[in-house]
Amino acid sequence: MHRKYKIIAATALLASLSFGAYAQSAAERAIQYRQGVMRAQGWHLGNMAAQVRGDKPYNKDDFARSATFLSQLLQMPWDGYGPGTEAGAPTKAKADIWLDTGKFKSAGDDAGKAAAALAQAAASGNMDQIKVAFGATAKTCKTCHDDFKSK
Ligand code: HEC
């Protein structure tokens, strides 16, 4: 392709991409954002669960990487729960998130702390410590889901 046409094609592609983003409502983007972060959390929790259960051979570096990622991911979803994001796309977020935001935030803090402790345990490579910290972290996911996520 001639260079000039390549540039025109690239510009058209960029324009259509950014139009696509604007055509989506802000609420829809926020909902998809928080769900995407949650899915990534599920990925890394699952990778660690498989190693804790022995379904996958334990690898210290791989496990520690997932623990670090999870601890960072747990700081991210809350941007996606701003005012007006109760609806606008399919969501399992319960209205209580916006009615009892303090409780929701504190459930998020508990999860963040548990995952930070898990990342520390993972760096030690001590499986007894890891198992305890992993169980505590998984429990914080469940606690928040029981209260704030519909089935
Ligand atoms: C403070 C509350 C809270 C914590 C802590 C939390 N979640 Fe969630 N999670 C939610 C809510 C609310 C939803 C529903 C979001 C929606 O549908 O808009 C959700 C949805 C999900 C989903 C489904 C995403 C999708 O739409 O496909 C997965 C997977 C998930 N969480 C994994 C986890 C894991 C793993 C952890 C723990 C490491 C965790 N969550 C911790 C509140 C929480």
Boltz pocket constraint, residues with backbone or C-beta under 6 A from the ligand:
constraints:
  - pocket:
      binder: B
      contacts: [[A, 31], [A, 34], [A, 35], [A, 36], [A, 38], [A, 39], [A, 41], [A, 42], [A, 43], [A, 45], [A, 70], [A, 90], [A, 91], [A, 92], [A, 93], [A, 94], [A, 104], [A, 105], [A, 107], [A, 108], [A, 111], [A, 137], [A, 138], [A, 140], [A, 141], [A, 142], [A, 144], [A, 145], [A, 148], [A, 149]]
      max_distance: 6.0
